[in-house]
Amino acid sequence: VYVINKIDTVAPEDVRAWQKFFEGRGDTVVCTNSALGKESAKVLAALYEVNRDKIERYRLKGARYDVKAMVIGMPNTGKSTLINSLAKGRRTVTGDRPGVTRGEQWIRLDNGVILLDTPGTLCHSIEVEDTAYNLAYIGCIRDAILDTEELAVQFAGKMSKEYPALLEARYKIEIGDKTSLEVFEAIAASRGYLLKQGEVDYSRTAASLLDDFRKGRLGKIILERP
């Protein structure tokens, strides 16, 4: 079962496009905003449907089949929040940074489902540069090991090409034909993130821009389409 989470952060048509992509491969797909909590029922329903034949065979023998599922996903994509929703808030720590879940944890739910929660998983090497940047933008890669200033400049350039109106509305700037760095510096000036003698505070601007994106303050943004 593929869970497309945080659907509130992107436009409905982009959610549908990814849902159609996975369903076209024959996969079961559930679209959720796990922060709402109430949508966990959709995930359980999908697990039951995928295991329906086994559940029925056990029922005919007078036994109960416990559905066992491993929760696998990239860091900072809402896995722990989803599991908390499924488990009615009984078990795990959540956070808006990768690496909150440190080890494997078995969680038995009340409805015949046993979940194995695992730490966020990434490929050992990411060969496509755009993919690496996108993962860094959304916080799947820890900021502590990145040059966040360079990352934020790259992000400013991407947004100025793909979502210029959102940047202009949020920061009250005009993009025009500005370079990535010029857009970044315009954001800094608009926000007043300047050091003595009017120099740009690159660190503060980078942190603010990335946080605005990750918290959804820029608007509904999709970084990659199928």
N, C-alpha and C positions, 0 to 999 in steps of 0.2 A: 504494500500500500504506500503510495507516494502522498505525502502531506505537503501541500503548498501553503505555507504559513505566512502570517503578517500581510494578508491580502488587503488590509486597509491602507497599506502604504503605496499601492500602485493602482492604476486605473482598471476598472472592471474588464475592459477589452483586452488588457495585457494578461490578466488572470485567466480569462477564457482561452487566450492563445496558447498559454503553457498547458492548461488543462487538456486542450485538444491535442497538443503535441504528445503528451504522455498517453492519453487514451488511444491515440493512433497507433501506438506501439503495443497496445493490448494491456496496459497497466491500469490498476485501480487507483483513482485519484480522489483525494478529499481536499477541498479548499477551506482554510480556516483562518480565523484571527484568534489564536489561543489565549490572548490576553483577556478576551471576553468571558472565557470559562465555559459558558453554556454550549459552545460548539463542540465540546469533546464527544458528545453523543454521536456526531457524524463519524468520528474516527472509530469508535467502538462498533458502530453499525457496519462499517467497511471491513473491520477485522472479522466480525461474525460472518459476513457474506463470503469472504475469501475462504473461510474455514467451515462453511455450511455443511459440506458433505461429511466431513469428519465428525462434526458435532452431532449430525443426525445418526450416523452409524453408532456412535457411542450411546446416544439416547435410546436407540432400539434395543441395545444390550442392557439397558437399565443403569448405565454409567454416565458420568459427566466428563466431557472433554474440556480441559483447560487450554485455552488459547494462549500460546506462548509467542511473544513478539519482542524482537530486539529493536530498540529505537536508535537509529543511526542517522547522523546528519552533520552538517558543518557547524563549527562553533558559532555561537551568538545568533542562532536562527530560531530560538524559542522552544527548544526541545524540553527543557526543564519546566517551563511555564505550561506547556501542553501536558506533560506528565502530572504536574500538580493539579491541573484541571481534571484529568482522568481519575486521579487518586483523591480528589476532593481536598487538595491542599495539605495532605498529611505528611509529605515526605521530603522535599528537596529544596535546596537553596537555588535561587535564581539571580541573574545579574545581567547587565547590559554590556558585558565584556566577555571575550572568549576565555575558556579555561575554568569556568565556575564549577562544572562537574569534573571531579578529579579522578574518579574510578568507576568501575562497573557496579551497578546497584540493581538488585532484583526487587521489584515492587509487585505485591499481590493486590489486585483490586477486588472489589466485593462481588464482581459479576462474572467470575470464571475466566478472567484474563490475568496473565502474569507478564509483566514487562521487564525487560532488561535495559536499563538506561546506561548509556556509554558516553564517555567524553567526546567532545566534538572532534570530527575526523576531517583531515585534509590530505590531498595527495602529497607524496614526498617531494615531487617536483611538478611545477606548473609551467608548461612550456609556452603557452600562449600569453603574451604580455598583457593583453587587454583583460584576460581572465584573472590574472594575478592582481591587477589594479582594481578590478571590480570587487574581488574578495576583500581587498584591503579597505576599499571605500565603506563597505557595509560592516566592517569590524570583525570579519572572520579571522583576520591575522592581527595579532596583538600590536597595538600602536608602539609599544615599548621597543620593538625590534625594527621599526620602520623609520624612515625619514618623513615624518608627517608633514613637514613644510613642503617638500617636493611633491608628496602625495596630494596635498590640498591644491597645489598649483595645477597639477594634472587634472584634478577633479573640476576645478573652476573652468578649465579649458573644455572639458567634456560637456559640462552643463551649459556653457555659453554657446555651444554648437547645437545641442539636442533640446535644451530647455531654457533658452535665453529669457523668455517672458517670466519664468519663475524666479530666476536670479534677479532680474530687474525689479520685480515686484517686492521681493523680500528685502533687498538691500538698497533700493532706490538709486540704482545706477543705470547708466546707458552703456550697453555692450558694444554696439556697432561693429567695427572691425578690430577691436582690441585683441591682443595676444592673451594667452593663458595667464601670464604673469601680470599683465596690465589689468585684467579682470580681477585677479586676486588682490592687487594693490588698490583697486577701486573699492572693493569690498572693505578692505582695511580702513581706507579713508572715510567711507560712509559710516562705519561703525565707531570711528574714533580710536582705532587700535594703532596708535602712533606713539613712538618713543620721543625722547628729547630731540629737538631740532627737526621734528617732523618725519623722522625715519619710520618705516613700516615695522610694526611688531609682528614679524612673520609667525612666531610661535603661537601667539594668542589668536591671530587671524586664522591660522590653520586649524587650531583646536575648535574654534567657534564654527567655522564653515562645516567641518566634518560632523560636529555634534548637531548642527542644524539639520543636516541631511539625515543622519541616523535617527534623530527624534521625529522626523517627518515634518519639520517646520518649513521646508522648502516646497512641499506639495507632493503630489503623487508622481513618483519617478520609477521607471524601470531601466535598469542598466543594460540588459541584454534580452533580446527577443529570439524565439525559436526560428 
